[in-house]
């Protein structure tokens, strides 16, 4: 099938409500194991694929971290990405990666693209030097003001809530990548907790 099968289609074929189908596919204790198995078989026969974004809408998170790096041919950034990838898999998150090739224009475009309600946090090594291009880095400050957790690698950006990690502190890109993801996930949890309390 070339289209996404809906819960409504599964419900019609199963002879139950859409709500029952949703609960069954999410392994709710409210639905019997026999009904779960029957609905699961029908869903598989229709090649049903869950809508990842819709499923996580209620959780206030997509479990996706954006990563923007300047040069993936660079050994350090290549190892950094391996560490990020391994840790996100381990922590049941996903990543969306963009390479800027040290282009400020690409960096701004990719950042805007990722920040449109897709990602829960951003790890970025800016190609711009904020101290010399304060105007160009306004996009990062705007993102921070929207309370998007941001980790900026090896650059200093004024008036932004971020964790600055100086690359010279570590030659081990793999370990640093894992540490960055761990730090980011903690920042996302803290932000979501603040949303629920406020």
Secondary structure in CASP SS format (residue, H / E / C, confidence):
PFRMAT SS
TARGET T0000
AUTHOR 0000-0000-0000
METHOD secondary structure of the structure
MODEL  1
X C 1.00
X C 1.00
X C 1.00
X C 1.00
X C 1.00
X C 1.00
X H 1.00
X H 1.00
X H 1.00
X H 1.00
X H 1.00
X H 1.00
X H 1.00
X H 1.00
X C 1.00
X C 1.00
X C 1.00
X H 1.00
X H 1.00
X H 1.00
X H 1.00
X H 1.00
X H 1.00
X H 1.00
X H 1.00
X C 1.00
X C 1.00
X C 1.00
X C 1.00
X C 1.00
X C 1.00
X C 1.00
X H 1.00
X H 1.00
X H 1.00
X H 1.00
X H 1.00
X H 1.00
X H 1.00
X H 1.00
X H 1.00
X H 1.00
X H 1.00
X H 1.00
X H 1.00
X C 1.00
X C 1.00
X C 1.00
X C 1.00
X C 1.00
X C 1.00
X H 1.00
X H 1.00
X H 1.00
X H 1.00
X H 1.00
X H 1.00
X C 1.00
X C 1.00
X C 1.00
X C 1.00
X C 1.00
X C 1.00
X E 1.00
X E 1.00
X E 1.00
X E 1.00
X E 1.00
X E 1.00
X C 1.00
X C 1.00
X C 1.00
X C 1.00
X C 1.00
X H 1.00
X H 1.00
X H 1.00
X H 1.00
X H 1.00
X H 1.00
X H 1.00
X H 1.00
X H 1.00
X H 1.00
X H 1.00
X H 1.00
X H 1.00
X H 1.00
X H 1.00
X H 1.00
X C 1.00
X C 1.00
X C 1.00
X E 1.00
X E 1.00
X E 1.00
X E 1.00
X E 1.00
X E 1.00
X C 1.00
X C 1.00
X C 1.00
X C 1.00
X H 1.00
X H 1.00
X H 1.00
X H 1.00
X H 1.00
X H 1.00
X H 1.00
X H 1.00
X H 1.00
X H 1.00
X H 1.00
X H 1.00
X C 1.00
X C 1.00
X C 1.00
X C 1.00
X C 1.00
X E 1.00
X E 1.00
X E 1.00
X E 1.00
X C 1.00
X C 1.00
X C 1.00
X C 1.00
X C 1.00
X C 1.00
X C 1.00
X C 1.00
X C 1.00
X C 1.00
X H 1.00
X H 1.00
X H 1.00
X H 1.00
X H 1.00
X H 1.00
X H 1.00
X H 1.00
X H 1.00
X H 1.00
X H 1.00
X C 1.00
X C 1.00
X C 1.00
X E 1.00
X E 1.00
X E 1.00
X E 1.00
X E 1.00
X C 1.00
X C 1.00
X C 1.00
X C 1.00
X C 1.00
X C 1.00
X C 1.00
X C 1.00
X E 1.00
X E 1.00
X E 1.00
X E 1.00
X C 1.00
X H 1.00
X H 1.00
X H 1.00
X C 1.00
X C 1.00
X C 1.00
X H 1.00
X H 1.00
X H 1.00
X H 1.00
X H 1.00
X H 1.00
X H 1.00
X H 1.00
X H 1.00
X H 1.00
X H 1.00
X H 1.00
X H 1.00
X H 1.00
X H 1.00
X H 1.00
X H 1.00
X H 1.00
X H 1.00
X H 1.00
X H 1.00
X H 1.00
X H 1.00
X H 1.00
X H 1.00
X C 1.00
END
